Amino acid sequence: MTGAVPSLDIERACRELVLRAARCADAGDAAGLAQLFAPDGILVRPNAQPLQGRTAIEAAYAQRPADRLTRHLVTNTLVEIESPSSARALSYVLLWTGSSTDPEGLRGRPAHAGPLVGEFDDRFTLGPEGWRIQRRDARFVLHSG
């Protein structure tokens, strides 16, 4: 890929997709999360069957318990541009979970168990709607306990 500005635009767009996906998942916005994927996009979650297409992704995330709180802390996103219309990125993820039914104190609500350390291995594609996630492989790498 030649030219600093197009490369920076691609990197920014891909990083924004990674962060928006975490935000949508944490906010319980299943429809918003699904729209970040290409129409035929694939999401492979840890210990679950792959989800293909926006409808399947939205349906799976809409089933999430209403009281489940999550915070995906995403870092070290390294975007590699493969062509003007494709890129990939690897991000590190620290996942904390809790429940909105737990009482909120001065320091927030208690977290469940220990955090999980994982990765998002994303492939991005440029289509008529702009940049979208074509495939995400999410996996856990470390846990405490």
N, C-alpha and C positions, 0 to 999 in steps of 0.2 A: 504494500500500500504506500503510495507516494503522497506527499503533501501533508504538512503538519495539521492544518485546520480540519480537513476531512477525517483524519485519524482521531483527532481530539473529539470531534463531534460523535463519531462512532463509539469511542470509549465512554463518553458522557452518557449517551443514550443507553448503552448496555448496563452501566453501573446504576443508572436510574431505574431500570427495570428490576434489577436485583433488589434495590432498596424498596421500591414500591411493592414488590411481591411480599417482602417481609412485613411491610406496613399493613397491607391488605389482610394477610394471614392473622396478624396480631389484632386487627380491628374486627375480625369476623366478617370481612367483606368478601364473601365467596364469589360474587359476580365480578367484582373489581379484580380479584386475583385471576379469574379465568380469562378476562379480557387482555391480560398482559401476555398471554400465550397466543401463538399462531393458531388459526382455526383448527388445524390438525395436530397441534402441539401435544407433547407427551410429558407427563410428570411422573417420575418414579420416586416414590417415598420409601423411607426405610421400612422394611418388613411389611410391605403392602404390594398389591398388584399394581402395575403401571396404569395410569389414567391417560386415555387418549381423547383429545378434543376438549373444547371449552365446556361442553355440556357435562361431560364426565367429571372434569375438574371442579366445576361449580357445585355439582350434586354432592361430591365427596366432602367438600369443605362446608357445605350448608348443613351437613349432618353433625358437625362438631357440636359438643354440648354447649349450651348457652352460657354456662357459668365458667367455662374454661378460659383462663387468662394465659397468654403466652407473650413472651418478648424474645424476638430473634435479634440478637446483637450480631450484625454482619460486618466483617472486616476483611482486610487483605485481598480485596477483589482485584484480580489481575486479568485484564482483558487482552486477548490476543486476536488481532484482526486477521482473518483468513482471506477475505476478498472484500470488495466494496459492498457486498450484500450478505456476508456471513462473518460471524465472530464467535468466540467462546470465552468463557471466564471461569475461574475457580475462586470461590469465596469461602472463608472460614466463618462458621456460625457457632455462637454460644446461645443455647436455648434454655430459657427459664420458664417454668410453668407454675400456675397457681389456680385459685378459684375465687370468683367474685362473691361467692357466698361466705367466704371466710371474713371475719371482722377486720375492718381496716383500722390500723393503728397509726401512731406517729410516723412510723417507718414504712407504711404501706401494708400490704397483706403478706402473710407468710408464703414463701416459695415452697413448692412441693419437692421433696427429695433434692438430690444434687442436680446441678446443671449438666446438660449434654453438650459435647463439642462435636460439631459435624462439619460437613462441606456441602456446598452447592456447586455442582459441575454443570454449567449452563452452556447451551448452544443457542445462538441468536440468529435470526434471519430478518432481512429487510424486505417487506412486502408492501402492498397497497395501503395498509394502516400504519406504516412506519416500522420501526424495530419492534420485534416481539421475541419471546422465548420460544424456540422451536422444541427444545428438549431440556428438561432439568432432571438430573440424577442427584437426589438428596440422600446423604448417608451419614450415619453416626460414626465417629472415630474414637471418642473417649467418653467415659462416664465416671462418676465418683460413687461407688458403692453398688 
